Amino acid sequence: MDIMMYVVIAAALALVVLIILATKYTSKGKGFDEMQLVKRADAFRAGFFTMLGCVVMLLILENWRPWTERVTSSFSLVAIIMITMAVFGIHCVIHDAFFRMQESRKLYLGLCAAVIFGNAMQVFSYYRDNGTLLQNGKVTLDPCGNLVTGSVFLILAAVIIIKMIADRKEEKE
Amino acid sequence: MKNLKLKAARAAKDMSQEQLADACGVSRQTISAIEKGDYNPTINLCIAICKVLGKTLDDLFWGD
């Protein structure tokens, strides 16, 4: 991976941080309402038990040679984190508890697009250089971690867009 | 259970869910969920809704 790719990734991360800070300080000061807090608590619980289940499964798989020969622990841990985030995020989006009141969905979708793009570039660059996504026949953090991260943000963005369309239809009724 | 009394009171005031939500300091989806019967609001939110719509708690949330 050449130095330019690191520069691109660093720039993308800096952009993500700036967008988060901008959203935080330019919002109209409204947080989550009472229903959203209840739904977020449910989402945290779902995420927690998902993570717990994945960790237990990983502990079992780590004692199974065909798994350890093909998948590294670092990738497994990142995959668990991303799956947990996906469960939490999707649960929140479905129950209208992901965004604060009057928070911009479009800004967040832009953030998702930046993350998806950065990770996709990383995956593409690795595949272009090596002709495979595996390192020595193993699923590793680089670039498979990027693949998982990009996929999770893509799924989250898709769910947000579908919810936005459904909400618009509901508002018209 | 759906809260049709709330929906009727809101319609009588010619208010959208968004307007009622803004007036009560909650999201539109919360008002929608209350009307559909998917969420039971706290007493504070019930009181806030009643004040905005000019109704009593009995009118909107209790009784038949």
gemmi code that builds the backbone of each chain (N, CA, C; Angstrom):
import gemmi

chains = {
    "A": [
        ("MET", (0.846, -1.196, 0.000), (0.000, 0.000, 0.000), (0.877, 1.239, 0.000)),
        ("ASP", (0.703, 2.114, -0.983), (1.616, 3.241, -1.069), (1.202, 4.379, -0.138)),
        ("ILE", (2.104, 5.369, -0.030), (1.923, 6.462, 0.935), (0.667, 7.270, 0.622)),
        ("MET", (0.340, 7.380, -0.661), (-0.836, 8.162, -1.065), (-2.110, 7.600, -0.458)),
        ("MET", (-2.175, 6.280, -0.385), (-3.363, 5.645, 0.182), (-3.510, 6.018, 1.657)),
        ("TYR", (-2.399, 6.059, 2.385), (-2.433, 6.488, 3.789), (-2.921, 7.925, 3.889)),
        ("VAL", (-2.467, 8.757, 2.963), (-2.878, 10.166, 2.958), (-4.381, 10.268, 2.716)),
        ("VAL", (-4.865, 9.472, 1.770), (-6.309, 9.484, 1.455), (-7.114, 9.026, 2.663)),
        ("ILE", (-6.656, 7.947, 3.290), (-7.381, 7.411, 4.456), (-7.363, 8.430, 5.597)),
        ("ALA", (-6.199, 9.063, 5.822), (-6.098, 10.063, 6.893), (-7.022, 11.239, 6.609)),
        ("ALA", (-7.075, 11.644, 5.355), (-7.949, 12.765, 4.970), (-9.412, 12.400, 5.168)),
        ("ALA", (-9.753, 11.162, 4.800), (-11.138, 10.698, 4.971), (-11.510, 10.672, 6.454)),
        ("LEU", (-10.594, 10.186, 7.275), (-10.853, 10.136, 8.727), (-11.010, 11.540, 9.304)),
        ("ALA", (-10.141, 12.446, 8.854), (-10.216, 13.829, 9.332), (-11.557, 14.455, 8.935)),
        ("LEU", (-12.003, 14.133, 7.736), (-13.292, 14.649, 7.252), (-14.434, 14.110, 8.106)),
        ("VAL", (-14.350, 12.832, 8.418), (-15.375, 12.185, 9.253), (-15.447, 12.878, 10.622)),
        ("VAL", (-14.284, 13.118, 11.212), (-14.241, 13.759, 12.540), (-14.816, 15.178, 12.461)),
        ("LEU", (-14.471, 15.889, 11.405), (-14.969, 17.270, 11.233), (-16.480, 17.287, 11.082)),
        ("ILE", (-16.998, 16.328, 10.322), (-18.447, 16.258, 10.114), (-19.153, 15.969, 11.435)),
        ("ILE", (-18.577, 15.044, 12.218), (-19.182, 14.703, 13.513), (-19.195, 15.932, 14.414)),
        ("LEU", (-18.065, 16.646, 14.464), (-17.979, 17.841, 15.317), (-18.931, 18.916, 14.820)),
        ("ALA", (-19.022, 19.089, 13.518), (-19.908, 20.096, 12.943), (-21.357, 19.780, 13.288)),
        ("THR", (-21.713, 18.520, 13.206), (-23.080, 18.098, 13.524), (-23.386, 18.366, 14.986)),
        ("LYS", (-22.416, 18.080, 15.826), (-22.611, 18.230, 17.263), (-22.801, 19.687, 17.644)),
        ("TYR", (-21.992, 20.581, 17.075), (-22.011, 21.976, 17.521), (-22.987, 22.848, 16.743)),
        ("THR", (-23.487, 22.366, 15.620), (-24.450, 23.174, 14.885), (-25.874, 22.661, 15.050)),
        ("SER", (-26.058, 21.613, 15.763), (-27.414, 21.097, 15.983), (-28.147, 22.072, 16.884)),
        ("LYS", (-29.486, 22.031, 16.816), (-30.242, 23.034, 17.547), (-30.357, 22.703, 19.035)),
        ("GLY", (-29.464, 21.865, 19.527), (-29.453, 21.574, 20.950), (-30.459, 20.540, 21.365)),
        ("LYS", (-31.201, 19.965, 20.423), (-32.184, 18.957, 20.786), (-31.518, 17.595, 20.742)),
        ("GLY", (-31.767, 16.844, 21.794), (-31.202, 15.503, 21.851), (-32.230, 14.494, 21.402)),
        ("PHE", (-32.271, 13.414, 22.143), (-33.246, 12.360, 21.865), (-34.451, 12.560, 22.772)),
        ("ASP", (-35.657, 12.303, 22.231), (-36.834, 12.436, 23.087), (-37.036, 11.139, 23.868)),
        ("GLU", (-38.088, 11.108, 24.680), (-38.252, 9.996, 25.618), (-38.426, 8.654, 24.917)),
        ("MET", (-39.168, 8.658, 23.809), (-39.372, 7.390, 23.097), (-38.068, 6.893, 22.501)),
        ("GLN", (-37.310, 7.826, 21.956), (-36.040, 7.464, 21.343), (-35.072, 6.886, 22.375)),
        ("LEU", (-35.068, 7.433, 23.560), (-34.180, 6.926, 24.609), (-34.546, 5.493, 24.985)),
        ("VAL", (-35.840, 5.207, 25.038), (-36.286, 3.843, 25.348), (-35.857, 2.884, 24.231)),
        ("LYS", (-36.063, 3.314, 23.001), (-35.697, 2.454, 21.859), (-34.183, 2.271, 21.779)),
        ("ARG", (-33.434, 3.304, 22.112), (-31.973, 3.193, 22.085), (-31.491, 2.227, 23.166)),
        ("ALA", (-32.166, 2.247, 24.292), (-31.822, 1.292, 25.353), (-32.042, -0.139, 24.849)),
        ("ASP", (-33.152, -0.345, 24.147), (-33.418, -1.673, 23.553), (-32.332, -2.041, 22.554)),
        ("ALA", (-31.919, -1.049, 21.769), (-30.888, -1.290, 20.749), (-29.548, -1.623, 21.395)),
        ("PHE", (-29.214, -0.924, 22.478), (-27.968, -1.215, 23.188), (-27.996, -2.645, 23.721)),
        ("ARG", (-29.162, -3.041, 24.225), (-29.296, -4.400, 24.753), (-29.123, -5.424, 23.640)),
        ("ALA", (-29.763, -5.161, 22.496), (-29.634, -6.072, 21.351), (-28.178, -6.166, 20.908)),
        ("GLY", (-27.507, -5.016, 20.846), (-26.102, -4.988, 20.444), (-25.222, -5.731, 21.433)),
        ("PHE", (-25.502, -5.523, 22.707), (-24.700, -6.168, 23.752), (-24.806, -7.688, 23.658)),
        ("PHE", (-26.027, -8.192, 23.535), (-26.195, -9.650, 23.485), (-25.700, -10.237, 22.166)),
        ("THR", (-25.757, -9.441, 21.109), (-25.165, -9.882, 19.840), (-23.662, -10.049, 20.018)),
        ("MET", (-23.047, -9.027, 20.644), (-21.601, -9.074, 20.870), (-21.239, -10.265, 21.751)),
        ("LEU", (-22.028, -10.474, 22.776), (-21.768, -11.577, 23.699), (-21.833, -12.914, 22.964)),
        ("GLY", (-22.864, -13.068, 22.154), (-23.031, -14.295, 21.375), (-21.878, -14.515, 20.415)),
        ("CYS", (-21.443, -13.434, 19.753), (-20.333, -13.530, 18.796), (-19.028, -13.891, 19.506)),
        ("VAL", (-18.812, -13.319, 20.675), (-17.577, -13.605, 21.424), (-17.565, -15.068, 21.858)),
        ("VAL", (-18.689, -15.568, 22.317), (-18.778, -16.988, 22.731), (-18.495, -17.892, 21.527)),
        ("MET", (-19.104, -17.517, 20.396), (-18.893, -18.301, 19.172), (-17.415, -18.270, 18.775)),
        ("LEU", (-16.797, -17.100, 18.905), (-15.380, -16.961, 18.554), (-14.504, -17.809, 19.465)),
        ("LEU", (-14.832, -17.817, 20.750), (-14.052, -18.614, 21.703), (-14.102, -20.099, 21.331)),
        ("ILE", (-15.249, -20.530, 20.832), (-15.386, -21.936, 20.402), (-14.593, -22.160, 19.110)),
        ("LEU", (-14.732, -21.229, 18.168), (-14.071, -21.374, 16.863), (-12.545, -21.316, 16.985)),
        ("GLU", (-12.056, -20.536, 17.955), (-10.606, -20.400, 18.117), (-9.949, -21.725, 18.515)),
        ("ASN", (-10.754, -22.678, 18.924), (-10.224, -24.010, 19.260), (-10.410, -25.008, 18.120)),
        ("TRP", (-10.869, -24.503, 16.998), (-11.134, -25.337, 15.817), (-10.114, -24.999, 14.751)),
        ("ARG", (-9.263, -25.940, 14.459), (-8.110, -25.679, 13.595), (-8.466, -25.125, 12.207)),
        ("PRO", (-9.464, -25.704, 11.516), (-9.809, -25.142, 10.198), (-10.112, -23.648, 10.252)),
        ("TRP", (-10.624, -23.155, 11.385), (-10.910, -21.727, 11.525), (-9.614, -20.934, 11.729)),
        ("THR", (-8.791, -21.385, 12.663), (-7.568, -20.626, 12.981), (-6.577, -20.620, 11.809)),
        ("GLU", (-6.707, -21.632, 10.946), (-5.819, -21.678, 9.777), (-6.248, -20.682, 8.707)),
        ("ARG", (-7.524, -20.281, 8.735), (-8.040, -19.426, 7.671), (-8.331, -17.997, 8.104)),
        ("VAL", (-8.571, -17.797, 9.391), (-9.007, -16.477, 9.854), (-8.147, -16.019, 11.033)),
        ("THR", (-7.681, -14.771, 10.979), (-6.883, -14.245, 12.099), (-7.803, -13.691, 13.191)),
        ("SER", (-7.279, -13.652, 14.411), (-8.069, -13.170, 15.563), (-8.399, -11.689, 15.418)),
        ("SER", (-7.465, -10.915, 14.882), (-7.694, -9.465, 14.752), (-8.881, -9.195, 13.832)),
        ("PHE", (-8.965, -9.954, 12.741), (-10.109, -9.782, 11.847), (-11.402, -10.167, 12.557)),
        ("SER", (-11.360, -11.274, 13.276), (-12.555, -11.761, 13.987), (-13.074, -10.706, 14.961)),
        ("LEU", (-12.155, -10.084, 15.692), (-12.566, -9.077, 16.679), (-13.185, -7.862, 16.002)),
        ("VAL", (-12.572, -7.405, 14.932), (-13.128, -6.254, 14.198), (-14.494, -6.617, 13.608)),
        ("ALA", (-14.601, -7.842, 13.105), (-15.883, -8.277, 12.536), (-16.968, -8.278, 13.618)),
        ("ILE", (-16.620, -8.723, 14.820), (-17.594, -8.737, 15.924), (-18.039, -7.313, 16.244)),
        ("ILE", (-17.085, -6.388, 16.319), (-17.418, -4.993, 16.610), (-18.353, -4.436, 15.547)),
        ("MET", (-18.034, -4.706, 14.280), (-18.855, -4.154, 13.193), (-20.248, -4.782, 13.171)),
        ("ILE", (-20.335, -6.075, 13.467), (-21.649, -6.734, 13.512), (-22.483, -6.133, 14.641)),
        ("THR", (-21.856, -5.913, 15.775), (-22.546, -5.311, 16.931), (-23.058, -3.916, 16.576)),
        ("MET", (-22.184, -3.135, 15.947), (-22.571, -1.778, 15.521), (-23.735, -1.833, 14.556)),
        ("ALA", (-23.690, -2.815, 13.642), (-24.757, -2.945, 12.647), (-26.088, -3.257, 13.323)),
        ("VAL", (-26.067, -4.163, 14.267), (-27.303, -4.532, 14.980), (-27.863, -3.319, 15.713)),
        ("PHE", (-26.985, -2.614, 16.431), (-27.410, -1.420, 17.174), (-27.971, -0.370, 16.217)),
        ("GLY", (-27.206, -0.098, 15.165), (-27.598, 0.953, 14.217), (-28.909, 0.649, 13.509)),
        ("ILE", (-29.041, -0.577, 13.020), (-30.255, -0.949, 12.284), (-31.469, -0.924, 13.210)),
        ("HIS", (-31.293, -1.416, 14.428), (-32.391, -1.391, 15.409), (-32.841, 0.052, 15.666)),
        ("CYS", (-31.868, 0.940, 15.833), (-32.185, 2.350, 16.084), (-32.885, 2.989, 14.895)),
        ("VAL", (-32.379, 2.737, 13.692), (-32.970, 3.337, 12.502), (-34.419, 2.883, 12.343)),
        ("ILE", (-34.654, 1.585, 12.486), (-36.007, 1.039, 12.317), (-36.979, 1.641, 13.333)),
        ("HIS", (-36.502, 1.917, 14.541), (-37.372, 2.443, 15.590), (-37.236, 3.946, 15.778)),
        ("ASP", (-36.735, 4.633, 14.735), (-36.653, 6.103, 14.737), (-35.864, 6.656, 15.909)),
        ("ALA", (-34.823, 5.949, 16.295), (-34.043, 6.394, 17.447), (-32.569, 6.594, 17.099)),
        ("PHE", (-32.265, 6.638, 15.819), (-30.860, 6.780, 15.438), (-30.441, 8.242, 15.420)),
        ("PHE", (-31.321, 9.072, 14.861), (-31.001, 10.492, 14.723), (-31.638, 11.307, 15.832)),
        ("ARG", (-30.903, 12.320, 16.288), (-31.486, 13.267, 17.242), (-32.597, 14.027, 16.531)),
        ("MET", (-33.412, 14.709, 17.306), (-34.475, 15.510, 16.701), (-33.836, 16.600, 15.829)),
        ("GLN", (-34.305, 16.701, 14.628), (-33.849, 17.697, 13.646), (-32.390, 17.521, 13.234)),
        ("GLU", (-31.837, 16.363, 13.481), (-30.480, 16.088, 12.996), (-30.559, 15.771, 11.513)),
        ("SER", (-29.548, 16.225, 10.782), (-29.572, 16.047, 9.329), (-29.235, 14.614, 8.924)),
        ("ARG", (-30.193, 13.973, 8.233), (-29.918, 12.622, 7.729), (-28.935, 12.675, 6.567)),
        ("LYS", (-29.081, 13.713, 5.763), (-28.233, 13.805, 4.567), (-26.768, 13.946, 4.953)),
        ("LEU", (-26.510, 14.689, 6.011), (-25.133, 14.861, 6.469), (-24.560, 13.511, 6.890)),
        ("TYR", (-25.376, 12.750, 7.595), (-24.912, 11.443, 8.051), (-24.702, 10.493, 6.883)),
        ("LEU", (-25.587, 10.573, 5.886), (-25.405, 9.736, 4.695), (-24.112, 10.123, 3.961)),
        ("GLY", (-23.789, 11.397, 3.977), (-22.518, 11.835, 3.390), (-21.334, 11.227, 4.135)),
        ("LEU", (-21.472, 11.179, 5.449), (-20.450, 10.564, 6.298), (-20.286, 9.088, 5.946)),
        ("CYS", (-21.427, 8.387, 5.795), (-21.395, 6.958, 5.426), (-20.713, 6.784, 4.074)),
        ("ALA", (-21.060, 7.672, 3.133), (-20.472, 7.578, 1.793), (-18.955, 7.730, 1.869)),
        ("ALA", (-18.486, 8.649, 2.710), (-17.041, 8.867, 2.855), (-16.364, 7.621, 3.422)),
        ("VAL", (-16.982, 7.025, 4.417), (-16.410, 5.820, 5.037), (-16.422, 4.657, 4.044)),
        ("ILE", (-17.533, 4.506, 3.338), (-17.639, 3.423, 2.336), (-16.573, 3.615, 1.260)),
        ("PHE", (-16.446, 4.841, 0.794), (-15.474, 5.142, -0.251), (-14.051, 4.843, 0.216)),
        ("GLY", (-13.705, 5.322, 1.417), (-12.353, 5.108, 1.946), (-12.018, 3.628, 2.060)),
        ("ASN", (-12.956, 2.868, 2.593), (-12.724, 1.430, 2.755), (-12.709, 0.704, 1.414)),
        ("ALA", (-13.585, 1.124, 0.508), (-13.621, 0.498, -0.818), (-12.304, 0.732, -1.558)),
        ("MET", (-11.772, 1.943, -1.423), (-10.497, 2.263, -2.061), (-9.382, 1.386, -1.515)),
        ("GLN", (-9.421, 1.173, -0.215), (-8.416, 0.338, 0.435), (-8.480, -1.099, -0.095)),
        ("VAL", (-9.706, -1.625, -0.183), (-9.906, -2.997, -0.661), (-9.471, -3.113, -2.114)),
        ("PHE", (-9.898, -2.138, -2.903), (-9.563, -2.142, -4.333), (-8.046, -2.064, -4.532)),
        ("SER", (-7.417, -1.193, -3.780), (-5.968, -1.016, -3.893), (-5.235, -2.306, -3.547)),
        ("TYR", (-5.675, -2.961, -2.486), (-5.029, -4.208, -2.075), (-5.205, -5.287, -3.136)),
        ("TYR", (-6.437, -5.392, -3.656), (-6.718, -6.423, -4.673), (-5.922, -6.161, -5.950)),
        ("ARG", (-5.798, -4.885, -6.289), (-5.042, -4.509, -7.501), (-3.569, -4.894, -7.357)),
        ("ASP", (-3.026, -4.714, -6.144), (-1.604, -5.004, -5.902), (-1.319, -6.494, -5.745)),
        ("ASN", (-2.310, -7.250, -5.201), (-2.026, -8.641, -4.826), (-2.849, -9.686, -5.570)),
        ("GLY", (-3.906, -9.253, -6.244), (-4.734, -10.198, -6.993), (-5.615, -11.067, -6.117)),
        ("THR", (-5.616, -10.830, -4.813), (-6.454, -11.583, -3.880), (-6.707, -10.717, -2.652)),
        ("LEU", (-7.746, -11.086, -1.904), (-8.029, -10.342, -0.670), (-7.465, -11.061, 0.552)),
        ("LEU", (-6.799, -12.199, 0.314), (-6.242, -12.963, 1.432), (-4.754, -12.663, 1.577)),
        ("GLN", (-4.282, -12.780, 2.806), (-2.850, -12.638, 3.057), (-2.322, -14.007, 3.456)),
        ("ASN", (-1.476, -14.578, 2.580), (-0.950, -15.938, 2.840), (-2.073, -16.945, 3.077)),
        ("GLY", (-3.154, -16.761, 2.304), (-4.283, -17.685, 2.389), (-5.175, -17.462, 3.589)),
        ("LYS", (-4.932, -16.382, 4.335), (-5.734, -16.128, 5.544), (-6.571, -14.858, 5.389)),
        ("VAL", (-7.716, -14.874, 6.059), (-8.555, -13.670, 6.115), (-7.978, -12.789, 7.224)),
        ("THR", (-7.438, -11.631, 6.840), (-6.773, -10.765, 7.822), (-7.484, -9.413, 7.906)),
        ("LEU", (-6.998, -8.597, 8.841), (-7.605, -7.288, 9.071), (-7.490, -6.392, 7.828)),
        ("ASP", (-6.356, -6.455, 7.191), (-6.122, -5.678, 5.968), (-6.056, -6.639, 4.801)),
        ("PRO", (-6.995, -6.658, 3.838), (-8.058, -5.657, 3.650), (-9.454, -6.122, 4.045)),
        ("CYS", (-9.549, -7.360, 4.585), (-10.895, -7.883, 4.859), (-11.637, -7.076, 5.934)),
        ("GLY", (-10.877, -6.494, 6.874), (-11.496, -5.622, 7.868), (-12.147, -4.413, 7.198)),
        ("ASN", (-11.469, -3.880, 6.182), (-12.025, -2.759, 5.419), (-13.299, -3.168, 4.683)),
        ("LEU", (-13.277, -4.391, 4.168), (-14.445, -4.921, 3.453), (-15.649, -4.991, 4.385)),
        ("VAL", (-15.419, -5.524, 5.580), (-16.509, -5.654, 6.562), (-17.008, -4.272, 6.992)),
        ("THR", (-16.077, -3.376, 7.278), (-16.448, -2.019, 7.720), (-17.264, -1.304, 6.653)),
        ("GLY", (-16.758, -1.337, 5.419), (-17.474, -0.702, 4.312), (-18.846, -1.311, 4.103)),
        ("SER", (-18.934, -2.622, 4.225), (-20.219, -3.318, 4.035), (-21.231, -2.910, 5.095)),
        ("VAL", (-20.771, -2.823, 6.338), (-21.684, -2.453, 7.430), (-22.232, -1.043, 7.219)),
        ("PHE", (-21.346, -0.116, 6.846), (-21.806, 1.254, 6.610), (-22.728, 1.316, 5.395)),
        ("LEU", (-22.472, 0.468, 4.405), (-23.336, 0.419, 3.214), (-24.733, -0.075, 3.601)),
        ("ILE", (-24.782, -1.121, 4.406), (-26.074, -1.663, 4.860), (-26.811, -0.620, 5.697)),
        ("LEU", (-26.067, 0.050, 6.583), (-26.683, 1.074, 7.437), (-27.244, 2.221, 6.591)),
        ("ALA", (-26.459, 2.663, 5.613), (-26.928, 3.740, 4.731), (-28.176, 3.316, 3.968)),
        ("ALA", (-28.196, 2.078, 3.502), (-29.364, 1.569, 2.764), (-30.604, 1.552, 3.658)),
        ("VAL", (-30.434, 1.105, 4.892), (-31.562, 1.060, 5.831), (-32.064, 2.478, 6.121)),
        ("ILE", (-31.133, 3.418, 6.279), (-31.518, 4.810, 6.538), (-32.319, 5.364, 5.370)),
        ("ILE", (-31.860, 5.106, 4.144), (-32.554, 5.613, 2.949), (-33.950, 5.009, 2.831)),
        ("ILE", (-34.052, 3.706, 3.052), (-35.368, 3.043, 2.992), (-36.297, 3.624, 4.044)),
        ("LYS", (-35.771, 3.878, 5.236), (-36.592, 4.461, 6.320), (-37.030, 5.876, 5.965)),
        ("MET", (-36.141, 6.645, 5.342), (-36.482, 8.015, 4.950), (-37.638, 8.000, 3.951)),
        ("ILE", (-37.585, 7.071, 3.001), (-38.649, 6.958, 1.986), (-39.960, 6.554, 2.662)),
        ("ALA", (-39.889, 5.598, 3.573), (-41.096, 5.144, 4.282), (-41.678, 6.275, 5.125)),
        ("ASP", (-40.809, 7.060, 5.776), (-41.270, 8.178, 6.610), (-41.954, 9.242, 5.761)),
        ("ARG", (-41.410, 9.499, 4.581), (-42.014, 10.515, 3.689), (-43.417, 10.086, 3.270)),
        ("LYS", (-43.574, 8.791, 2.984), (-44.900, 8.271, 2.614), (-45.855, 8.418, 3.779)),
        ("GLU", (-45.364, 8.153, 4.991), (-46.207, 8.238, 6.187), (-46.607, 9.682, 6.462)),
        ("GLU", (-45.705, 10.621, 6.209), (-45.997, 12.038, 6.441), (-47.091, 12.542, 5.514)),
        ("LYS", (-47.105, 11.976, 4.296), (-48.107, 12.423, 3.319), (-49.503, 11.942, 3.697)),
        ("GLU", (-49.569, 10.828, 4.421), (-50.893, 10.252, 4.756), (-51.642, 11.056, 5.813)),
    ],
    "B": [
        ("MET", (-52.989, -0.203, 21.736), (-54.285, 0.258, 21.227), (-54.150, 1.669, 20.636)),
        ("LYS", (-54.765, 1.854, 19.482), (-54.645, 3.156, 18.798), (-55.288, 4.256, 19.627)),
        ("ASN", (-54.694, 5.444, 19.569), (-55.261, 6.581, 20.267), (-55.955, 7.478, 19.239)),
        ("LEU", (-57.199, 7.134, 18.960), (-57.937, 7.878, 17.929), (-58.375, 9.246, 18.444)),
        ("LYS", (-58.539, 9.337, 19.788), (-58.964, 10.625, 20.367), (-57.885, 11.676, 20.162)),
        ("LEU", (-56.635, 11.245, 20.304), (-55.532, 12.178, 20.096), (-55.493, 12.633, 18.642)),
        ("LYS", (-55.632, 11.672, 17.749), (-55.600, 11.982, 16.318), (-56.732, 12.945, 15.952)),
        ("ALA", (-57.903, 12.694, 16.506), (-59.072, 13.550, 16.222), (-58.859, 14.957, 16.777)),
        ("ALA", (-58.301, 15.030, 17.990), (-58.062, 16.337, 18.612), (-57.021, 17.123, 17.818)),
        ("ARG", (-56.027, 16.438, 17.341), (-54.990, 17.083, 16.531), (-55.577, 17.582, 15.222)),
        ("ALA", (-56.427, 16.758, 14.610), (-57.059, 17.139, 13.333), (-58.001, 18.325, 13.528)),
        ("ALA", (-58.665, 18.334, 14.685), (-59.600, 19.438, 14.980), (-58.873, 20.774, 15.087)),
        ("LYS", (-57.620, 20.701, 15.538), (-56.812, 21.922, 15.644), (-56.054, 22.212, 14.345)),
        ("ASP", (-56.292, 21.361, 13.355), (-55.632, 21.507, 12.057), (-54.098, 21.507, 12.198)),
        ("MET", (-53.635, 20.586, 13.001), (-52.187, 20.479, 13.219), (-51.672, 19.180, 12.612)),
        ("SER", (-50.491, 19.269, 12.022), (-49.860, 18.051, 11.536), (-49.143, 17.383, 12.713)),
        ("GLN", (-48.709, 16.139, 12.487), (-47.956, 15.454, 13.544), (-46.668, 16.217, 13.853)),
        ("GLU", (-46.072, 16.740, 12.784), (-44.818, 17.489, 12.923), (-45.015, 18.727, 13.803)),
        ("GLN", (-46.109, 19.434, 13.563), (-46.382, 20.656, 14.321), (-46.645, 20.344, 15.786)),
        ("LEU", (-47.418, 19.292, 16.007), (-47.708, 18.900, 17.385), (-46.419, 18.452, 18.083)),
        ("ALA", (-45.599, 17.714, 17.351), (-44.327, 17.231, 17.917), (-43.420, 18.402, 18.290)),
        ("ASP", (-43.330, 19.374, 17.401), (-42.492, 20.554, 17.683), (-43.004, 21.310, 18.899)),
        ("ALA", (-44.314, 21.410, 18.987), (-44.915, 22.137, 20.106), (-44.678, 21.430, 21.440)),
        ("CYS", (-44.592, 20.097, 21.369), (-44.411, 19.314, 22.598), (-42.936, 18.982, 22.884)),
        ("GLY", (-42.080, 19.309, 21.925), (-40.652, 19.055, 22.132), (-40.238, 17.603, 21.934)),
        ("VAL", (-40.972, 16.895, 21.087), (-40.613, 15.506, 20.758), (-40.532, 15.365, 19.243)),
        ("SER", (-40.153, 14.162, 18.810), (-40.048, 13.928, 17.362), (-41.419, 13.567, 16.783)),
        ("ARG", (-41.550, 13.763, 15.475), (-42.818, 13.431, 14.810), (-43.139, 11.948, 14.981)),
        ("GLN", (-42.098, 11.147, 14.927), (-42.281, 9.696, 15.039), (-42.863, 9.307, 16.404)),
        ("THR", (-42.552, 10.063, 17.431), (-43.104, 9.765, 18.764), (-44.609, 10.008, 18.766)),
        ("ILE", (-45.030, 11.143, 18.174), (-46.469, 11.439, 18.089), (-47.151, 10.351, 17.266)),
        ("SER", (-46.536, 9.966, 16.162), (-47.086, 8.909, 15.310), (-47.226, 7.607, 16.084)),
        ("ALA", (-46.187, 7.272, 16.853), (-46.214, 6.028, 17.630), (-47.307, 6.062, 18.698)),
        ("ILE", (-47.504, 7.238, 19.314), (-48.568, 7.368, 20.339), (-49.926, 7.171, 19.681)),
        ("GLU", (-50.134, 7.787, 18.531), (-51.429, 7.674, 17.839), (-51.688, 6.244, 17.378)),
        ("LYS", (-50.635, 5.561, 16.987), (-50.801, 4.167, 16.525), (-50.940, 3.202, 17.692)),
        ("GLY", (-50.598, 3.677, 18.888), (-50.651, 2.807, 20.056), (-49.385, 1.993, 20.245)),
        ("ASP", (-48.314, 2.398, 19.562), (-47.043, 1.661, 19.668), (-46.188, 2.146, 20.819)),
        ("TYR", (-46.564, 3.259, 21.438), (-45.755, 3.805, 22.533), (-46.667, 4.459, 23.563)),
        ("ASN", (-46.384, 4.171, 24.846), (-47.121, 4.813, 25.935), (-46.302, 5.985, 26.460)),
        ("PRO", (-46.780, 7.206, 26.268), (-45.991, 8.369, 26.694), (-45.949, 8.492, 28.212)),
        ("THR", (-44.930, 9.213, 28.692), (-44.853, 9.513, 30.122), (-45.926, 10.540, 30.455)),
        ("ILE", (-46.171, 10.713, 31.743), (-47.212, 11.641, 32.181), (-46.865, 13.072, 31.758)),
        ("ASN", (-45.564, 13.399, 31.786), (-45.146, 14.746, 31.379), (-45.480, 15.030, 29.921)),
        ("LEU", (-45.252, 14.045, 29.077), (-45.567, 14.226, 27.654), (-47.077, 14.287, 27.453)),
        ("CYS", (-47.811, 13.464, 28.190), (-49.286, 13.507, 28.110), (-49.787, 14.907, 28.451)),
        ("ILE", (-49.235, 15.473, 29.521), (-49.657, 16.811, 29.956), (-49.295, 17.848, 28.895)),
        ("ALA", (-48.105, 17.730, 28.328), (-47.659, 18.675, 27.299), (-48.582, 18.619, 26.085)),
        ("ILE", (-48.960, 17.405, 25.679), (-49.868, 17.251, 24.529), (-51.232, 17.862, 24.853)),
        ("CYS", (-51.717, 17.602, 26.051), (-53.030, 18.146, 26.450), (-53.014, 19.669, 26.442)),
        ("LYS", (-51.932, 20.247, 26.916), (-51.831, 21.719, 26.953), (-51.861, 22.295, 25.543)),
        ("VAL", (-51.135, 21.670, 24.640), (-51.065, 22.165, 23.256), (-52.435, 22.046, 22.579)),
        ("LEU", (-53.114, 20.930, 22.827), (-54.398, 20.689, 22.153), (-55.589, 21.248, 22.927)),
        ("GLY", (-55.323, 21.766, 24.104), (-56.398, 22.354, 24.889), (-57.415, 21.333, 25.385)),
        ("LYS", (-56.920, 20.173, 25.721), (-57.787, 19.095, 26.207), (-57.297, 18.631, 27.580)),
        ("THR", (-58.126, 17.799, 28.216), (-57.711, 17.225, 29.502), (-57.142, 15.818, 29.278)),
        ("LEU", (-56.523, 15.306, 30.325), (-55.957, 13.950, 30.233), (-57.061, 12.924, 29.987)),
        ("ASP", (-58.207, 13.134, 30.636), (-59.333, 12.221, 30.413), (-59.798, 12.246, 28.964)),
        ("ASP", (-59.772, 13.447, 28.378), (-60.253, 13.576, 26.983), (-59.407, 12.745, 26.029)),
        ("LEU", (-58.087, 12.763, 26.274), (-57.185, 12.179, 25.283), (-56.637, 10.803, 25.659)),
        ("PHE", (-56.414, 10.576, 26.955), (-55.662, 9.378, 27.312), (-56.409, 8.399, 28.222)),
        ("TRP", (-57.467, 8.828, 28.854), (-58.189, 7.907, 29.726), (-59.670, 7.916, 29.401)),
        ("GLY", (-60.353, 6.963, 29.893), (-61.799, 6.874, 29.682), (-62.105, 6.297, 28.318)),
        ("ASP", (-63.365, 6.000, 28.075), (-63.797, 5.410, 26.801), (-64.326, 6.448, 25.836)),
    ],
}
model = gemmi.Model(1)
for chain_id, residues in chains.items():
    chain = gemmi.Chain(chain_id)
    for i, (resn, *xyz) in enumerate(residues, 1):
        res = gemmi.Residue()
        res.name, res.seqid = resn, gemmi.SeqId(i, " ")
        for name, pos in zip(("N", "CA", "C"), xyz):
            atom = gemmi.Atom()
            atom.name, atom.element = name, gemmi.Element(name[0])
            atom.pos, atom.b_iso = gemmi.Position(*pos), 0.0
            res.add_atom(atom)
        chain.add_residue(res)
    model.add_chain(chain)
structure = gemmi.Structure()
structure.add_model(model)
structure.setup_entities()
